[in-house]
Amino acid sequence: MRFIEQLERFERIVFLMERRATGTPRQFAEKLEISESTLYEYLKALKERGASFSYSDIYQSYYLLESFDISFGDCRKFEFSEN
């Protein structure tokens, strides 16, 4: 899988969790067109990046416990001078 596709998948995971629209783990994996085990790998990676989320049996959805912005690596702004 290409790097950009993986980033897009992470964005979609967070988007669905923000809206409490993931469904069960099986449904969530189907929405993302991945296996459940791959879904759990993505969720683990998000937790390692500081995402705080949980699963509600009542709503049958994952949801964020606090706002989370995806950032991978050191994002710095660079100033370029034209000479």
N, C-alpha and C positions, 0 to 999 in steps of 0.2 A: 504494500500500500504506500502511496506517495505521502510525503510529509504534510503537504497542504490538506490532503483528505483527512489525515489524522487530526489536524488542528480543527478542521470543520466539524469533525465528529465530536471533539471535546466541546466546541461551542454549542452544538445541538444538544448535547447531554445537559449542559448547564441551562440552556434555554428551556428545555422541557422540565427540569427540576424547578426552575423559577416559577413556572406556571402550574406546578403540581399536576403535570400531564404525562407522566412517564408510564403509568399503568404498572402492572406487576413486573417483576424482573423479566419474565418470559416475554411479555408484551413490549417492554422497553427494548429488549434485545432485538425483537422483530422490527420495531420502528427504526432501529439503527442498522438493520440488516447485518447483524453480527450474532455470534453465539452468546449464550448466557455467561460462559466462562470468560469470553473476551470482554463482555460488559463489566464483569467484576474486576478485570485488569484495569479498565479505564477508570472505574470508580476508585480503585486503590491509588492510581496515579493522581487523581484529583485530590484525594485526602493527603497524599504526600506533598502536594502543592499548597495545602492549607484550606481546602474546601471543607466546610462543615455542613453535613447533610444527614438526613435520617430517612427512614421508610415508615409510612403510615399504613397500618393494616386497614384502618377505617376508610381512608381515601384511596387505598391501593396505588400509592405513588411515592416516589422519592421526592424530597423537598429540601431546599436550602435552609439552614438554620440562621444564616446571616449572608449578607451580600458577598458575592465572590466574583472577582475579575480574573479571567484567565491570563496568565503571563508565563511565558517560558523563556528562561534565560535572562540575561541582563539587558533590559531595554533602556537605552540611554539616548538622549537627544544630542546630536552633534551639530556644531555650528560650522558652517563652511564659509570661508571668505573668498570672494572673487578677486583675483589679481590679474 
